[in-house]
Amino acid sequence: MLTLDFEGDTVGEQPDVSDATFSPSSNTATNGAVVIDSTSDPANPLSGKSLYIYDQAGDAPTHFRFPFNGGTNRSEVHLSFDFQRAYAATDTDTRVHVALGRVGDSLNNSDFRPFEIRLRNDGTVRLNRLGGTTTIGTYNLDSANSINILANSHDTDSVDYDLPGLGSGTVAPNSLHLFVNGENMGEHEFHVTPDPANAPDVVFNQQDDDLGQFALYQDTNRQGGIVFDNIILSSFAPIPSGKFINISTRAMVGTGDNVMIGGFIIGDDLQQVLVQAVGPELADRGVAGALADPVLTVTAADGTVLMTNDNWEDSQGQLVTDLWGGSPNLAAGSASSAAVLTLETGNYTAKVEGKDGTTGVALVEVYQID
């Protein structure tokens, strides 16, 4: 899970988000992505610090995008965020766009995203997807709103969900469920390609993994200004039932060729595993010289990096918590690392190293969910 609440960011500057790209590269008087609070102009209509995406000229684009799944695509994503209008223009079609798509693609280009949400400054929510663009709901102009998107890019498999505040249901392949302020606005299919006359076909229903990048943007010739907060990207697929089967190794973590390596084999196709690199908790158990801040990297047999994590709560917190039934064995605020992965049959490696070249004793664990 990845959460952006902007409380640790600097007011008046772009947010500090790993691997994010911005256009313009720095904020201007008319275009940008800037962190604001109650003292800013405009003042943040939400609480604490939030992100203001704005274009007050209509003659240049504003883009903010970043990968959210360790740089790899996945097949299902729950995107949620709060927002409120902060700038009302006379043009009723002024808007800010929200999209999910593949890592590396230019999501402001409609031919490289499976769908797009348009938050228009007139209070309407429009969806651009297979069949064209249509208004699917309205939002509150002068108070906070919430959006929840359950997107499933599986080509053949439906995904069930049962979520607090959203209820239960099933998302069909290559489609999404969209909720505005908790109300389900229906199921909508992904694009096959939105504009085949002007661009090469991009067929999103020919591979399962289409979701790995998030984008907020404002197209050229369209003014807009929306404040965003509590952006959360997580899984909505139910956790498989069963028990944990664990293997583990404890050793001294050095540097260079002396980092810790733990190998494991998946014998059954598509097996879900939890991999943990534990350090600070060992100190709590009386282990001398425990590694203070382990960094975990999981790779496939061919060397492909599947996941890197530094501090388990930063991107994996909710997944790990759910697996342990709400009581994970990693402490809140701990610098230990973790990765939840669904792996095919093959050989895999869990590498543990100390952040910034630090050394110490660590524990690498692999839990197979039976």
ZAMARGU-4260 file (C-alpha; in steps of 0.2 Angstrom, whole numbers, plus 5000, padded with zeros to 4 digits):
<rodrens>
0) 5000/5000/5000 | 5006/5018/4996 | 4999/5033/5005 | 5002/5051/5001 | 4995/5063/5014
5) 5008/5077/5011 | 5011/5081/5030 | 5029/5078/5028 | 5031/5089/5013 | 5036/5108/5012
10) 5022/5120/5009 | 5025/5130/4993 | 5035/5116/4985 | 5032/5101/4974 | 5028/5085/4985
15) 5043/5073/4988 | 5037/5057/4980 | 5049/5044/4974 | 5052/5043/4955 | 5038/5056/4952
20) 5039/5067/4937 | 5032/5085/4935 | 5027/5096/4921 | 5032/5110/4922 | 5048/5104/4931
25) 5045/5118/4944 | 5030/5127/4949 | 5025/5143/4940 | 5012/5157/4943 | 5000/5148/4932
30) 5004/5129/4932 | 5010/5117/4945 | 5008/5104/4958 | 5011/5113/4975 | 5009/5108/4993
35) 4997/5120/5002 | 4990/5123/5020 | 4978/5135/5028 | 4991/5150/5026 | 4993/5147/5007
40) 4985/5157/4993 | 4973/5148/4989 | 4971/5142/5007 | 4969/5123/5009 | 4951/5119/5010
45) 4955/5102/5018 | 4964/5099/5034 | 4983/5100/5037 | 4993/5099/5021 | 4987/5094/5004
50) 4992/5094/4985 | 4985/5108/4974 | 4985/5104/4955 | 4982/5120/4945 | 4982/5128/4928
55) 4976/5146/4928 | 4981/5150/4910 | 4974/5136/4899 | 4989/5137/4888 | 5001/5124/4895
60) 4999/5107/4903 | 5002/5102/4921 | 5007/5084/4925 | 5011/5074/4941 | 5014/5056/4939
65) 5023/5042/4948 | 5025/5023/4948 | 5017/5015/4964 | 5021/4997/4964 | 5039/4996/4965
70) 5041/5000/4946 | 5031/4985/4940 | 5013/4984/4934 | 4999/4974/4943 | 4982/4968/4938
75) 4971/4975/4951 | 4972/4992/4961 | 4961/5001/4974 | 4964/5020/4972 | 4956/5031/4984
80) 4958/5050/4987 | 4950/5065/4995 | 4948/5081/4985 | 4939/5098/4984 | 4938/5112/4971
85) 4950/5127/4975 | 4948/5137/4958 | 4932/5140/4949 | 4934/5146/4931 | 4920/5153/4919
90) 4923/5139/4907 | 4911/5125/4913 | 4923/5112/4906 | 4938/5117/4917 | 4945/5101/4925
95) 4959/5090/4932 | 4961/5073/4926 | 4965/5057/4936 | 4972/5041/4928 | 4980/5024/4931
100) 4990/5015/4918 | 5006/5006/4914 | 5023/5011/4921 | 5032/5022/4909 | 5018/5027/4898
105) 5013/5045/4895 | 4996/5044/4904 | 4991/5062/4899 | 4990/5054/4881 | 4973/5046/4880
110) 4980/5031/4869 | 4991/5025/4884 | 4978/5024/4898 | 4964/5012/4901 | 4953/5025/4908
115) 4953/5043/4914 | 4942/5052/4928 | 4939/5070/4924 | 4934/5081/4940 | 4927/5096/4932
120) 4925/5113/4941 | 4907/5114/4938 | 4904/5099/4950 | 4903/5085/4938 | 4913/5069/4937
125) 4916/5062/4920 | 4923/5045/4914 | 4933/5043/4898 | 4933/5024/4894 | 4927/5011/4881
130) 4912/5019/4873 | 4917/5037/4875 | 4916/5050/4889 | 4901/5052/4900 | 4895/5061/4915
135) 4893/5048/4929 | 4890/5059/4944 | 4892/5075/4954 | 4902/5081/4969 | 4901/5094/4982
140) 4908/5111/4976 | 4911/5118/4993 | 4916/5104/5004 | 4927/5088/5004 | 4923/5074/4993
145) 4930/5056/4991 | 4933/5045/4976 | 4936/5026/4976 | 4941/5016/4960 | 4942/4997/4960
150) 4951/4993/4944 | 4954/4976/4937 | 4965/4973/4922 | 4964/4954/4922 | 4959/4948/4905
155) 4949/4933/4910 | 4947/4934/4929 | 4934/4944/4940 | 4940/4950/4957 | 4928/4950/4972
160) 4929/4964/4985 | 4922/4967/5002 | 4927/4984/5009 | 4921/4995/5023 | 4911/5009/5016
165) 4910/5002/4999 | 4901/4986/5002 | 4904/4970/4992 | 4904/4965/4974 | 4913/4958/4959
170) 4924/4968/4947 | 4923/4960/4929 | 4939/4958/4919 | 4946/4974/4911 | 4934/4985/4920
175) 4932/4996/4936 | 4919/5001/4949 | 4919/5019/4953 | 4912/5027/4969 | 4909/5045/4972
180) 4907/5050/4991 | 4903/5031/4994 | 4890/5029/4980 | 4893/5016/4967 | 4893/5024/4950
185) 4892/5007/4941 | 4904/4996/4932 | 4913/5003/4917 | 4925/4994/4904 | 4942/4999/4900
190) 4947/5007/4883 | 4953/4995/4869 | 4960/5011/4861 | 4952/5028/4863 | 4957/5036/4846
195) 4962/5023/4833 | 4961/5036/4819 | 4975/5046/4826 | 4987/5034/4836 | 4992/5016/4836
200) 4981/5004/4844 | 4984/5001/4862 | 4974/4985/4867 | 4973/4985/4886 | 4964/4968/4886
205) 4978/4958/4879 | 4989/4957/4895 | 4984/4956/4913 | 4996/4969/4921 | 4991/4986/4915
210) 4991/4996/4932 | 5007/5002/4939 | 5007/5021/4937 | 4996/5035/4944 | 4994/5052/4936
215) 4986/5069/4940 | 4986/5081/4925 | 4978/5096/4917 | 4978/5096/4898 | 4983/5111/4887
220) 4969/5123/4884 | 4959/5118/4900 | 4961/5127/4916 | 4958/5119/4932 | 4962/5119/4951
225) 4958/5104/4963 | 4966/5100/4980 | 4970/5082/4983 | 4974/5073/4999 | 4975/5055/5007
230) 4979/5047/4990 | 4980/5028/4994 | 4985/5014/4981 | 4982/4997/4988 | 4975/4980/4983
235) 4957/4976/4985 | 4958/4957/4981 | 4953/4946/4996 | 4967/4938/5005 | 4968/4920/5002
240) 4962/4909/5017 | 4975/4897/5025 | 4989/4896/5036 | 5007/4902/5036 | 5022/4891/5031
245) 5038/4899/5036 | 5056/4897/5032 | 5069/4909/5040 | 5088/4912/5041 | 5097/4924/5054
250) 5114/4930/5049 | 5126/4945/5049 | 5123/4957/5035 | 5139/4965/5028 | 5142/4975/5013
255) 5146/4971/4995 | 5147/4952/4992 | 5143/4950/5011 | 5125/4955/5011 | 5113/4942/5016
260) 5105/4931/5003 | 5091/4920/5006 | 5085/4908/4992 | 5068/4900/4990 | 5058/4890/4978
265) 5040/4891/4972 | 5034/4874/4968 | 5015/4878/4964 | 5010/4891/4951 | 5004/4908/4957
270) 5009/4906/4976 | 5007/4921/4987 | 5021/4924/4999 | 5026/4936/5012 | 5045/4940/5013
275) 5052/4950/5028 | 5069/4957/5032 | 5069/4960/5051 | 5081/4970/5061 | 5075/4982/5074
280) 5063/4968/5082 | 5078/4957/5085 | 5086/4971/5096 | 5069/4970/5106 | 5072/4952/5108
285) 5089/4954/5115 | 5100/4951/5099 | 5116/4961/5100 | 5121/4971/5085 | 5104/4970/5076
290) 5103/4979/5059 | 5094/4995/5062 | 5087/4998/5045 | 5087/4983/5033 | 5082/4985/5014
295) 5074/4970/5006 | 5076/4966/4987 | 5067/4951/4979 | 5073/4945/4963 | 5068/4931/4950
300) 5081/4918/4944 | 5085/4928/4929 | 5090/4943/4940 | 5074/4953/4937 | 5070/4964/4952
305) 5052/4960/4958 | 5051/4971/4973 | 5062/4983/4984 | 5056/4989/5000 | 5064/5000/5014
310) 5052/5001/5029 | 5037/4990/5028 | 5024/5002/5031 | 5029/5014/5017 | 5021/5003/5003
315) 5017/4986/5010 | 5009/4991/5027 | 4991/4987/5024 | 4995/4971/5014 | 5006/4964/5028
320) 4993/4970/5041 | 4979/4961/5032 | 4989/4945/5031 | 4992/4944/5049 | 4974/4947/5053
325) 4977/4965/5059 | 4992/4960/5071 | 5008/4960/5061 | 5024/4953/5069 | 5033/4969/5063
330) 5032/4984/5075 | 5023/5000/5070 | 5036/5013/5065 | 5049/4999/5062 | 5062/5001/5049
335) 5061/4982/5045 | 5056/4978/5027 | 5043/4967/5019 | 5036/4962/5002 | 5019/4953/4998
340) 5021/4945/4981 | 5011/4932/4970 | 5025/4921/4962 | 5025/4908/4948 | 5035/4892/4949
345) 5053/4895/4950 | 5068/4900/4960 | 5069/4917/4969 | 5081/4927/4980 | 5078/4938/4995
350) 5093/4950/4997 | 5095/4959/5013 | 5107/4974/5015 | 5109/4988/5027 | 5103/5006/5022
355) 5118/5017/5017 | 5130/5003/5020 | 5126/4999/5038 | 5129/4982/5045 | 5122/4971/5058
360) 5112/4955/5062 | 5096/4952/5052 | 5083/4939/5050 | 5076/4935/5032 | 5059/4926/5032
365) 5048/4919/5019 | 5030/4915/5023 | 5020/4904/5010 | 5002/4906/5012 | 4994/4889/5011
</rodrens>
